Amino acid sequence: MVRVNSIEDREITSGAGIARFDEKDCLLQAVKTAARMASTVRLEVPGSGRVWLNGQKQKFWTDVSNPETFHCAKSSEAEIRTEANPPELDEDRPLEELLWTTAYLGSGGALLTTCQLYDVVELSHWPNFTRLPHAESLMPLCSLLAHRPTSMSFAYRMLRIRPDEAFRFFSAAAVAGHLRIVSSQSGHERADAVDNPASKSETNGRDTGAFWQRLFKRISGL
C-alpha cells in the first residue's frame, strides 16, 4: 500500500512555524485549471490514472487505481486535453469531491497557502465522508463549525486535534467550498495570535472542547 503524502515526503514552505503548501505542489492547480475549461476534459498523470471533468456541470468521472500517487503528483506532471467523447465510466460525482480529495491528500499535513488560520469560519454544508478521505477527528470539528463559527486555530486546539489532521481538513474544506468566512482577521491580529497561541479564550476552551467531544460521542451512539 502506498503511504499517504506527508510533510516529510517533499519540500514545503514554512511561515510563523506553520508548514504550508501551494496548489502547484500537488494536482490541485491542474484540477482547477481543467475545471475552468468550457468542455469536458481529460486530466491524466501518466502511470497514475486519469479523471474526466466538466466544470460547467460541476461533475467528474474517475479512473484512478492509486489515489495517493495520482493526487499527490505535481500539477506540472499532469496532461490536460479536451475529450468530447470520454469512455463509458461509473456514475459521475460532484466536482467538490475531487477538489477535496486532491487538497486533502496533497496537503501532506501542511496548510494551503491561501488559508488563514485566524479567519473566523463556519461550515456551510457537511462533506460526504462516506466518499472522501478523512480522519475520525474531523467529525467533532465539523459539528463545532456547523454550530459555532470560530477560527480554525482555536477550533483544533479546543478539540485537541492534531495540527496535521486539522490542516488537511482546513485545506480540503476551503477548496471544496464547505467553509464560509464569517470575518477575516487583519495581519496584525494574525501576528498577535501567532505570538500568543495560548490565549485566555483558548485556555477556557479546553473544557468546552471536552463538552463537544462528549456531545458528539453521545449523538453518534443514538
N, C-alpha and C positions, 0 to 999 in steps of 0.2 A: 504494500500500500504506500502511495506517495504521501509524504508528510505535508500538511497544510503550511503554506508560506509563513515564515516568521521573521521577526526583526533581524535575527542573526543571519538569515539567508541572503541578504542583499544590503546595499548601502542605502541608508535613509537619513535625510537631513534632520537636524535636531534644533529646537528653539525653546528657550525657557525650560529646559530639562525634559521636553516632550518630544518623542520621536515622531517625525512627520513623513508622509509620502505624497507623491504627486500622481495625478491621473495617468501620466505617461509611464510611470513605473510599473504599472500593470496594464490590463487590457481596457481599463475604463475609458481612457481618452479615445481609443479606437471605437468602442461601442457608442460613445456619444457622437462621434463623427458620422458613423453609419446611420444612427437614428435621425440625423438631420437631413439625410438624403431623401429625395422625393419619391423613390420607388423601393420595392423590395430588393435588398442587397444581401450578399453572402459575405460574412466575415470569417476568415479562416486563419488559424495558426498552423502552419504546415507541421504535420506529425502529431498534432494535439487535438484537433477537432475543428468544428465549424458550427456557426449558427446563421440562420436567416432571420432578418428582422425588417419590420416596416414601421418607421417612426410615425407616419401619419395614422396608422391603425393602432399604434402602441402595442404591437404584438411581436412575438418572436417564436421561432422553432429551433430546436437544438439537435445536434448530432455530435455529442461530446462524450467520449468514453472516460476521460480523466479530467474532471473539473478543476482540480488544483493546478495541474500543469497548464491547462488552457487559460484560465482566468488570471493566473499569475504571470503570464508571458508579458513582456514589454509591448506597448502599443506599436512600436516600430517594427515588431515582428509580424504584425497582422497584415493580411491581404484582404482588401475590400473591393468588391466588384458587383455591378448590377447583375441581377439574375432574375429575369422576368418570369421564368417557369421553374421554380425550385422543385426538387423531387418531393414525392409524397412522404410526409413525415407524420409524427404523432400530433396530437392536438396542440394548437397554439397556446401560448402562455402570455400573461401581461408583461410588457416590457420592463416594468418596475422590478420584476423578479430577476431579470438578467442584470439590471443595474445593481441591485442589492448583492447578488452573488459575486459579481466582479469586484465590487468595492470591499465586501466582507473578506473574501479570500485574498484579494490583492493587498489588503491592509497589512497583513503580517503582524498585527498588533499595534501598528502605528496609526496616527491620526491624519486624515486627509488635510492637505494644506488649506483648503477653503473652509474648514470647520473651526469655529471659535468656541472653546470650552466654556467661556463665561457669558455667552449669549443665553438668555432665558428662552427655553423652547418647550413645546408641548407636542404630544403625539396626535397627529391628525387622523390616522387610522392604523389599525394593528397590522403588522406584517403577517403573511400567511406562513407561519413557522412550519407547517406540515410540508412545505415545498422549498424551504430555504435553509441554508446552513446557519446554525445559531448555537449559542451556549445556553444552558438551563438558567443561568443567572439573569438572562435578558427578560424573562417573564415578569419578575417583580419590578424591573426597571421600566418596562413598558406600562405596567399598571400604575406606577407612580406618575410617569409623564402624561398618562391619559387623564389622571385626576388632578394633578397639581403641576402647572408649568414651573419649571425650575431650570437652573443651569446644569449641564452635564457634569461639570466639575463638582458641584455639590451632590448631585444625584448618585454618582457611582461611589463617592466616599461614604455617603449616608447609608447606602445599601451594602457597603463593604464588598463591592465588585472589583475584581482585578482590573487594573488600568488597561491591559491589552484587550480584554474582552469588551470593556466599555468603549474603547477607541474603535474597535472593529464595528460595534453596533452604531456608534455615532456617525462614522464614515458611511456605512451602508444605508442607514435610515435617512440621512440627509440627502444622499444621491438619489435614492429611490422615491423621495417625496413623502416620507412618513412623518417628517418633523416640520413644524411651523415655528418660525422665530417670533416670539412674543415681544421681546425687546433686545436690542443689540447694545452691548456694553462698549463704552469708549476705550481707546487704547490705554489711557491712564488707569481706568478701573481694572482692566485686564492685568496690567503690570502689578497693581496692588494685590490682586487676587493671587498672582503667582508668588509674590514675596511673602504673603501671609495665608498659606493654604489652610491652616488650622484655625479658621476664624471662629468667633463665638457661635455664629449660626450653625456652622458645621459641627462644632463640638456638641451643641444642644441637639443636633440632628441625629446623633448616634442612637438615642432612644427612639426617635421617630423611625429610623431605619429598621430597628428591630420590630417595631409595630407593623411596618409594611411587609416585612418578611413573614411575620406570623399571619397577617391578613391574607397574604397570597396563598400560603400553605392551607389555610382554612378553606378558602374559595376552591382551591384545586381538589380538595378532598370531598367536595359536595357531589 
